[in-house]
Amino acid sequence: MVRLRRRTQARSRTDEKLTVLIVLVCGIIVAPTAFGQGVLDIVGQLASGINDSGR
């Protein structure tokens, strides 16, 4: 049988930082447009807020 459900595991800070990095890289791909610039700014603010709240 194939198991379809993924096991849930606790995420480390490294995993969370990697996720933020991936999102930022995706934002840079879209960044040449005005919409992309707005998305990049919002994601950057969220990432810095999450990073600052962990300290």
Short mmCIF file of the C-alpha atoms (twelve columns), coordinates in Angstrom:
data_MODEL
# 
_entry.id   MODEL 
# 
loop_
_atom_site.group_PDB 
_atom_site.id 
_atom_site.type_symbol 
_atom_site.label_atom_id 
_atom_site.label_alt_id 
_atom_site.label_comp_id 
_atom_site.label_asym_id 
_atom_site.label_seq_id 
_atom_site.Cartn_x 
_atom_site.Cartn_y 
_atom_site.Cartn_z 
_atom_site.pdbx_PDB_model_num 
ATOM 1  C CA . MET A 1  0.000  0.000  0.000   1 
ATOM 2  C CA . VAL A 2  1.103  3.536  -0.651  1 
ATOM 3  C CA . ARG A 3  1.065  5.903  2.255   1 
ATOM 4  C CA . LEU A 4  -0.306 9.253  1.115   1 
ATOM 5  C CA . ARG A 5  -0.245 11.141 4.366   1 
ATOM 6  C CA . ARG A 6  2.961  12.927 5.231   1 
ATOM 7  C CA . ARG A 7  4.344  12.603 8.731   1 
ATOM 8  C CA . THR A 8  4.314  15.866 10.617  1 
ATOM 9  C CA . GLN A 9  7.600  16.821 12.183  1 
ATOM 10 C CA . ALA A 10 8.817  19.781 14.151  1 
ATOM 11 C CA . ARG A 11 10.602 22.342 11.993  1 
ATOM 12 C CA . SER A 12 13.977 23.648 13.007  1 
ATOM 13 C CA . ARG A 13 15.027 27.279 12.719  1 
ATOM 14 C CA . THR A 14 17.248 26.276 9.812   1 
ATOM 15 C CA . ASP A 15 14.232 24.905 7.938   1 
ATOM 16 C CA . GLU A 16 12.316 28.112 8.584   1 
ATOM 17 C CA . LYS A 17 15.208 30.265 7.363   1 
ATOM 18 C CA . LEU A 18 15.557 28.120 4.248   1 
ATOM 19 C CA . THR A 19 11.851 28.592 3.535   1 
ATOM 20 C CA . VAL A 20 12.234 32.370 3.819   1 
ATOM 21 C CA . LEU A 21 15.247 32.256 1.500   1 
ATOM 22 C CA . ILE A 22 13.329 30.250 -1.115  1 
ATOM 23 C CA . VAL A 23 10.440 32.722 -0.976  1 
ATOM 24 C CA . LEU A 24 12.828 35.642 -1.388  1 
ATOM 25 C CA . VAL A 25 14.515 34.014 -4.379  1 
ATOM 26 C CA . CYS A 26 11.098 33.480 -5.980  1 
ATOM 27 C CA . GLY A 27 10.367 37.147 -5.309  1 
ATOM 28 C CA . ILE A 28 13.551 38.169 -7.081  1 
ATOM 29 C CA . ILE A 29 12.473 36.218 -10.148 1 
ATOM 30 C CA . VAL A 30 9.243  38.232 -10.280 1 
ATOM 31 C CA . ALA A 31 10.921 41.486 -9.141  1 
ATOM 32 C CA . PRO A 32 11.424 43.223 -12.544 1 
ATOM 33 C CA . THR A 33 7.695  44.026 -12.649 1 
ATOM 34 C CA . ALA A 34 5.960  46.620 -10.450 1 
ATOM 35 C CA . PHE A 35 3.852  43.831 -8.960  1 
ATOM 36 C CA . GLY A 36 7.000  41.825 -8.252  1 
ATOM 37 C CA . GLN A 37 8.600  44.775 -6.490  1 
ATOM 38 C CA . GLY A 38 5.570  45.083 -4.220  1 
ATOM 39 C CA . VAL A 39 5.584  41.363 -3.459  1 
ATOM 40 C CA . LEU A 40 9.311  41.445 -2.735  1 
ATOM 41 C CA . ASP A 41 8.904  44.369 -0.349  1 
ATOM 42 C CA . ILE A 42 6.077  42.655 1.554   1 
ATOM 43 C CA . VAL A 43 7.928  39.341 1.781   1 
ATOM 44 C CA . GLY A 44 11.060 41.112 2.973   1 
ATOM 45 C CA . GLN A 45 9.130  42.896 5.699   1 
ATOM 46 C CA . LEU A 46 7.482  39.651 6.799   1 
ATOM 47 C CA . ALA A 47 10.802 37.820 6.846   1 
ATOM 48 C CA . SER A 48 12.492 40.511 8.913   1 
ATOM 49 C CA . GLY A 49 9.519  40.604 11.293  1 
ATOM 50 C CA . ILE A 50 9.629  36.834 11.767  1 
ATOM 51 C CA . ASN A 51 13.391 36.933 12.222  1 
ATOM 52 C CA . ASP A 52 13.188 39.753 14.784  1 
ATOM 53 C CA . SER A 53 10.403 38.049 16.761  1 
ATOM 54 C CA . GLY A 54 12.618 34.977 17.250  1 
ATOM 55 C CA . ARG A 55 15.252 36.945 19.109  1 
# 
